[in-house]
Amino acid sequence: MDARDKQLLRSLRLELCTEVLVDGLVIQYLYQEGILTDSHVQEIKSQTTSQRRTMMLLDILPTRGPKAFDVFLDSLQEFPWVKEKLMVKRKEMTVQDPADITEIAPCILKTSPTDQQLNKLARRLGPEWEHIVLCLGLSHTDIYRCKVNHPHNLQSQMVAAFVLWRQRLGKKATIQSLQASLMAEEVDPSVIQYMLE
């Protein structure tokens, strides 16, 4: 899924949770089209409320490849007003041209991110954060520990993982290596800019 569509889903997350009921045809259509796997469907259905099921779907969608957003739009047959809104917003959104991104000074790239910067980064990331910290050298066990230590707060899980990475690597935990892993996961370049502001 491209950066613009990920950003769009994130920006309308709460609205979608109140308007889209994934219990009906949405999940079945996404499963039929190969966007969701059996385990995804089970994970979504295991959520206790309709809103949580929708949130879980919104967490999974960005990780499901380039066709995921368009197939999601097709799945919204029961919710034509939501589909219309998503299509209008998608046209309005402009993806920042890489040429517009200001270069980060080499002296800043060599420094380690501060707690405040890691907090700002965590506010802008979605479910892709796990892949990012894996790129940075943390293990699945490390991620699991961060989740167990902060079971009810996703942002705290992310910050804990980034702080663990910084503690482990010391001076090697630089903004440059963080930027590289964000780019590898195709996170919008504006996220790192926001972190450094």
N, C-alpha and C positions, 0 to 999 in steps of 0.2 A: 504494500500500500504506500502510495507516495506521501511525502511530508505534508502536503496541503490537506489531503483527506484525513490523515492522522490528527492534524491540528483541528480540523473541522469537527471530528467526532469528540475530541477533548473539549472544545469550546461549547458544544451543545449537550454535553454528557448529562447534566441534571435534567435538562428539558426532555431529552429522549427517555430518561428513566421514568418520567411521569406520563409520557404519551404513548410509548411503545410497549405493548404486552407481548413478550417473546414466547409466551406459552403456546400460542396458536401456530400459525403457518410459518412464521419467521424462521424458527429453528429448523423445522422440517425442510423448508426450501434450501436453507444454507447447507444442511446435511446432504440433501439430494444433489446439490451442485458441487459437492466436494470441498466446500469452504470449511465446514466443521467435520471433525472426526467423531467416532463413537464416544471417545473419552471426553471430548469437549461437550457433547450433548449431555452426558451424564453429570459432568461438573456443573453445567448451567442448571440442570433440573434439580440438582441437590441443594441449591440455594433456597433459603426459607421464605423469601418474599418475592413478589413479581419484580419489584424494583431491583433487588439484588441479582435476580436472574438476568435482567437487562444490563446491569453494570458488569456482570461477569462476561456477557456477550461482547460488550464494548471493550473490555480488557483483551479478549481473545482476538477480535477482528483485525486489529492492526498488524498482528503477527502472521496473518494467513495469506500473504502474497498479494500480487498486484491487482488481481481481479476482485478481491474481497469487498471493496467499497461498492463497486458497480453491482455485484450480486446482492449485497445488502440492500441497495436501493430497489432492486427487482423484488426482493422478499417483502417489501412494505406494501403489498397490494391492499391489505386491510386498513392501511394508514396513509391514504393518498395525500393528506395535508402535510404529514411529516416528510414524505418523499419529496413533495413540492418544495418545502422549506429547505431541505438539504440541498436540492439541486440549485435553488436560487442562491443560497449562501456559498455554495461551491463556486459558482460563477463570479460572485463578488470578491471572493478571497484571492489575493494575489500572493503568489509564492515569491519570497524575496530572491532576487537575482543574486547569484554568488558574487557578482561584481560589486553589488551594493554593500557587501559585508566588509567592515573595516578590518584591516590586518591587525593581528595581535602582536604587540612588540615582543621580540625575542626574549628580552629580560623577564617579561611576565610569563611567557611560555615555560621558562625554566623553574618557576617558583611552584610551591605546593599550594593547592587551593585551601582557603581558610574555611572554618566551620560555617561562617556566614555565606560564603560562596557555595558550599555544598548544600546548604539549606535552600538557597535560591534555585540551584540546579534541580533538587528533588521536587520542588514545586512545579517545575515544567515538564518532568518526565512522566511517562505512563508505564505500561507493563514491560516496555523494552528495557527498563532499568536492569533487569536480571541479566540480560545478554551483555549489557555494557560492563557490569562488574565482572562477568565471566571473562570478557575480553581483557579486562585489567588484571586478571590473574587470580581472582577469588574462585573458590570451588562451590559446587552445589551445596555442600555441607555448610559452608560459610553463609550462603544465602538462607538456608533453612534456619540456621541459628538466629540470624537477624529477624526473620519472620516470627520465630518462637519468642524472642525477647521483646518484640513489639507487635503482638498479635492483632491489635485493633487500629493501628495507625500506619498506613502505607508509607507516608513521608518519613516517619521515624525509621522504618525498615530500610529505606533507601539511604538515609543519612548514616545510619549505623554501618551499612555495607561500605559506603565511600570512606568513612572514618577508619574502618578496619583496613581497607586498601592503603590509605595514607600511613597508618601505623606500621603496617607490614613492610612497605617499600621505602619508608623514610624519604630521603632526598630524591629518590627515583620516582616518587609519586608526584608527577608534575602536571601542570595544566595542559602541557603539550600531549602527554600520553592520554589524558582524559579526553582531550579534543579528538585525538586519533580514534579512540574507541567509540566516541559519539558519532563520528563520521562513518565508521565501519557499520554502525547500526542505522545509518541514514537518518539520524536525528537532525532536525532543522538547524542550520548554523546559527540562527537567531538565539537559540537556547544558550549556547556558550557566551554569546554577546551579552545576554541578559544576566548571566551569572557573574560576568566581570564588571558590570555597571556599578 
